[in-house]
Amino acid sequence: MAEVAGAQWRKSTRSGDNGGDCVEVADNLPGLVAVRDSKDPSGPALSFSPAAWASFVRSVKPAH
């Protein structure tokens, strides 16, 4: 899936100012969360259900 029609890509607020090479996420699509490498925006993107993506984010988010 190289191009996701209507995707509004954003980088993590934790990506910092170190060149910006990171993953980008598009979560504005109904029933789909797309993830891609910011260094290769025309390359492949992975897709997840919103529930699967939320579970992943919860599992990797540092405890406060």
MARTOR-536724 format. One line per field, with one value per residue: residue number from 1; y, x, z of N, C-alpha, C, O in turn. Coordinates in Angstrom, 3 decimals. Layout:
BEGIN
mike: [NUM:...]
npy: [Y:...]
npx: [X:...]
npz: [Z:...]
capy: [Y:...]
capx: [X:...]
capz: [Z:...]
cpy: [Y:...]
cpx: [X:...]
cpz: [Z:...]
opy: [Y:...]
opx: [X:...]
opz: [Z:...]
END
This chain:
BEGIN
mike: [1:2:3:4:5:6:7:8:9:10:11:12:13:14:15:16:17:18:19:20:21:22:23:24:25:26:27:28:29:30:31:32:33:34:35:36:37:38:39:40:41:42:43:44:45:46:47:48:49:50:51:52:53:54:55:56:57:58:59:60:61:62:63:64]
npy: [-1.172:1.702:4.335:6.035:6.985:10.134:10.245:11.894:12.609:12.463:13.207:11.785:13.566:13.126:12.819:14.784:17.114:15.881:15.533:14.383:11.818:9.271:7.334:7.904:8.579:8.044:8.720:9.504:8.186:6.329:3.450:2.569:2.715:4.025:3.501:4.686:4.970:7.891:8.630:7.529:8.390:7.693:5.044:1.737:1.336:0.371:-1.085:-0.890:-1.923:0.470:-0.356:-2.264:-0.618:1.211:-0.532:-1.294:1.215:1.746:-0.323:0.359:2.856:4.930:4.553:6.937]
npx: [0.865:1.293:0.347:-1.973:-5.099:-6.336:-5.052:-3.826:-0.858:1.207:3.925:5.407:5.247:7.396:9.521:11.401:14.093:16.028:16.630:14.346:13.745:11.622:8.720:5.597:2.175:-1.142:-4.184:-6.677:-8.424:-11.399:-11.845:-9.214:-5.744:-2.846:0.649:3.886:7.304:9.057:11.239:10.807:8.356:6.832:6.955:6.092:3.247:2.044:-0.987:-3.419:-6.055:-8.015:-8.309:-6.245:-4.013:-4.269:-3.903:-1.231:0.073:-0.529:0.942:3.608:3.972:5.589:5.395:3.969]
npz: [0.000:-1.134:-1.423:0.454:0.060:0.919:3.346:6.206:7.196:10.127:12.332:15.264:18.330:19.855:18.173:17.935:17.109:15.593:12.865:12.031:11.110:11.260:12.174:10.537:11.126:10.062:11.161:10.482:8.884:8.260:10.162:9.884:10.551:9.360:8.846:8.167:6.933:7.488:5.976:3.543:2.042:-0.213:-0.241:1.017:3.212:6.387:7.601:10.175:12.387:14.206:16.903:17.233:16.804:18.938:21.082:20.645:20.971:23.670:24.827:24.355:25.351:27.667:31.219:33.449]
capy: [0.000:2.827:5.606:5.878:8.133:10.953:10.168:13.094:12.051:13.271:12.572:11.782:14.743:12.683:12.640:15.771:17.867:15.161:15.186:14.042:10.482:8.479:6.854:8.821:7.891:8.689:8.124:10.226:7.362:5.506:2.034:2.249:3.541:3.718:3.847:4.622:5.500:9.277:8.763:6.962:8.628:7.053:3.610:0.992:1.715:-0.708:-0.660:-1.536:-1.472:1.432:-1.065:-2.846:0.476:1.722:-1.531:-1.158:2.467:1.553:-1.244:0.948:4.172:4.863:4.849:8.255]
capx: [0.000:2.219:-0.354:-3.243:-5.905:-6.928:-4.297:-3.177:0.270:1.819:5.032:5.299:5.775:8.653:10.551:12.440:14.699:17.234:16.532:12.960:13.555:10.829:7.497:4.466:0.905:-2.359:-5.294:-7.890:-9.189:-12.359:-11.560:-7.852:-4.607:-1.733:1.964:4.932:8.627:9.119:12.327:10.349:6.918:6.138:7.143:4.970:2.662:1.350:-2.304:-3.899:-7.356:-7.818:-8.158:-4.898:-3.051:-4.398:-3.281:0.212:0.523:-0.582:1.988:4.941:3.994:6.234:4.553:4.255]
capz: [0.000:-1.221:-1.258:1.157:-0.360:1.964:4.602:6.736:7.929:11.186:13.044:16.708:19.024:20.463:17.154:18.204:16.010:15.182:11.457:11.758:10.553:12.185:11.556:10.444:11.322:9.562:11.902:10.100:7.947:8.981:10.296:9.463:10.949:8.461:9.397:7.134:7.248:7.005:5.002:2.274:2.050:-1.324:-0.077:1.586:4.494:7.075:8.069:11.384:12.868:15.293:18.183:17.270:16.947:20.309:21.951:20.453:21.587:25.130:25.264:24.227:25.997:28.984:32.383:34.054]
cpy: [1.228:4.161:5.343:7.133:8.836:10.945:11.523:12.605:13.014:12.475:12.649:13.085:14.405:12.522:13.659:16.460:17.197:14.725:14.723:12.672:9.608:7.887:7.967:7.984:8.724:7.992:8.836:9.414:6.463:4.024:1.611:3.233:3.097:4.235:3.709:5.216:6.912:9.490:8.278:7.138:8.015:5.536:2.961:1.571:0.473:-0.200:-1.531:-1.101:-0.457:0.745:-1.666:-1.755:1.026:0.760:-1.445:0.091:2.343:0.688:-0.642:2.305:4.058:5.214:6.197:8.209]
cpx: [0.906:1.530:-1.702:-4.067:-6.525:-6.175:-3.691:-2.089:0.789:2.938:4.778:5.857:7.100:9.778:11.668:12.954:15.966:17.179:15.149:12.729:12.836:9.639:6.463:3.192:-0.201:-3.518:-6.615:-8.803:-10.158:-11.961:-10.150:-6.867:-3.444:-0.436:2.986:6.229:8.728:10.227:11.914:8.829:6.157:6.283:5.936:4.509:2.003:-0.009:-2.747:-5.324:-7.096:-7.612:-6.758:-3.852:-3.081:-3.736:-1.758:0.737:0.524:0.583:3.390:5.069:4.632:5.237:4.943:4.073]
cpz: [0.000:-0.948:-0.603:0.873:0.843:3.279:4.945:7.682:8.982:11.833:14.538:17.277:19.695:19.440:17.288:16.956:15.502:13.727:11.062:11.146:11.568:11.445:11.537:10.535:10.707:10.257:11.619:9.177:8.716:8.973:9.970:10.078:10.076:9.066:8.272:7.658:6.669:5.983:3.616:2.149:0.880:-1.273:0.577:2.917:5.080:7.510:9.232:11.657:13.973:16.647:18.315:17.471:18.376:21.300:21.854:21.166:23.109:25.607:25.185:24.906:27.371:30.096:32.974:35.532]
opy: [1.735:5.027:4.509:8.211:8.200:11.578:12.204:12.235:14.226:11.245:13.492:13.633:15.308:12.124:13.426:16.401:17.874:13.635:14.678:12.383:9.257:7.943:8.848:6.840:9.950:6.827:8.774:9.910:5.886:3.427:0.421:4.436:1.916:5.279:2.738:5.880:7.102:10.436:8.575:6.151:7.833:4.828:3.576:2.205:-0.366:0.994:-2.734:-0.036:-0.517:1.220:-1.590:-1.946:1.278:1.195:-1.515:0.023:2.783:0.939:-1.101:2.839:3.186:6.060:6.552:9.218]
opx: [1.244:2.109:-2.475:-3.767:-7.162:-6.614:-3.123:-2.363:0.814:2.909:4.013:6.828:7.851:10.884:12.775:12.339:16.880:17.646:14.820:11.618:13.392:9.574:6.452:3.143:-0.206:-3.806:-7.550:-9.841:-9.773:-11.766:-9.891:-7.124:-3.096:-0.419:2.960:6.250:8.506:10.163:12.584:8.092:4.943:5.794:4.874:5.275:1.472:-0.172:-2.489:-5.752:-6.050:-6.816:-6.149:-2.903:-2.027:-3.083:-1.069:1.735:1.467:1.148:4.284:6.172:4.262:4.360:6.122:4.268]
opz: [1.070:-0.292:-1.075:1.386:1.683:4.240:4.092:8.824:8.770:11.878:15.007:16.756:20.066:19.808:16.802:15.891:15.031:13.398:9.876:10.702:12.609:10.217:12.396:10.083:10.812:9.987:12.417:8.739:9.733:7.914:9.792:10.123:10.058:9.720:7.516:8.694:5.473:5.198:2.627:2.149:0.974:-2.153:0.677:3.643:4.352:7.763:9.272:11.212:14.620:17.458:19.382:18.231:18.960:22.248:22.872:21.884:23.767:26.672:25.895:25.018:28.158:29.922:32.994:36.209]
END
